[in-house]
Amino acid sequence: MGTPKSNGIVELVDEKSSDRGFFCIKLVGYITEEMNRISESSFDFWHQRFMEAKGGACAYRNICPNYARTVAMRRKEPVQLSLNF
């Protein structure tokens, strides 16, 4: 009988998805802090910041320790990461 194939109407639970989600809790904190500072509260602002971060051009990359770690992991040569908290 074989494995069932999706027909596009019904999603199969065990089917592999090509969509890879993106989420960063530090990004949420930075966005919330910036929105409080500039009195902004729109979905477009959140969406813009998340799309920038997902694309690798995070607006908070200069202050975010997570961004520094992920950039270091992408390099070919070994990099000593700092453990400052």
C-alpha positions as CSV (number, residue, x, y, z in Angstrom):
1,M,0.0,0.0,0.0
2,G,2.9,2.4,0.7
3,T,3.0,5.8,2.4
4,P,0.1,8.1,2.0
5,K,0.8,11.2,-0.2
6,S,-0.6,14.7,0.6
7,N,-3.2,16.0,-1.8
8,G,-2.7,19.6,-0.8
9,I,-6.0,19.7,1.0
10,V,-5.2,17.7,4.1
11,E,-1.8,18.1,5.9
12,L,-0.1,14.9,6.9
13,V,1.5,15.0,10.3
14,D,4.5,12.9,9.5
15,E,5.3,14.7,6.2
16,K,8.5,16.7,6.3
17,S,8.1,20.4,5.9
18,S,10.5,22.7,4.1
19,D,9.4,25.7,6.2
20,R,11.9,26.4,9.0
21,G,10.5,28.6,11.7
22,F,12.5,31.4,13.3
23,F,12.1,32.8,16.8
24,C,14.5,34.5,19.2
25,I,13.3,35.5,22.7
26,K,16.0,38.1,23.0
27,L,14.7,39.7,19.8
28,V,11.3,40.0,21.4
29,G,12.8,41.7,24.4
30,Y,14.7,44.2,22.2
31,I,11.7,45.0,20.1
32,T,9.5,45.5,23.1
33,E,12.1,47.8,24.7
34,E,12.4,49.8,21.5
35,M,8.7,50.1,21.0
36,N,8.2,51.4,24.6
37,R,11.0,53.9,24.0
38,I,9.6,55.3,20.7
39,S,5.9,54.8,21.5
40,E,5.4,52.5,18.5
41,S,2.9,49.6,18.6
42,S,2.3,48.2,15.2
43,F,2.4,44.8,13.6
44,D,4.4,46.1,10.7
45,F,7.2,47.2,13.1
46,W,7.4,43.6,14.6
47,H,7.2,42.0,11.2
48,Q,10.0,44.2,9.8
49,R,12.3,43.5,12.7
50,F,11.7,39.7,12.6
51,M,12.2,39.6,8.8
52,E,15.5,41.5,9.2
53,A,16.7,39.1,11.9
54,K,15.6,36.0,9.9
55,G,17.5,37.3,6.9
56,G,20.7,37.7,9.0
57,A,20.6,41.4,9.3
58,C,19.2,41.8,12.8
59,A,18.9,45.5,13.9
60,Y,20.2,44.5,17.4
61,R,23.3,42.6,16.2
62,N,25.7,45.0,17.9
63,I,24.3,44.4,21.4
64,C,23.0,40.8,21.1
65,P,25.1,37.9,22.5
66,N,23.1,35.4,20.5
67,Y,24.0,37.0,17.2
68,A,27.7,37.0,18.1
69,R,27.5,33.3,18.8
70,T,25.7,32.3,15.6
71,V,28.0,34.4,13.4
72,A,31.0,32.7,15.1
73,M,29.5,29.3,14.4
74,R,29.1,30.0,10.7
75,R,32.8,30.6,10.2
76,K,35.1,27.8,9.0
77,E,38.0,28.5,11.4
78,P,37.6,27.9,15.1
79,V,36.6,30.9,17.2
80,Q,36.9,31.3,21.0
81,L,33.6,32.6,22.2
82,S,33.4,34.8,25.3
83,L,31.3,33.6,28.2
84,N,30.4,37.0,29.6
85,F,26.8,37.2,30.9
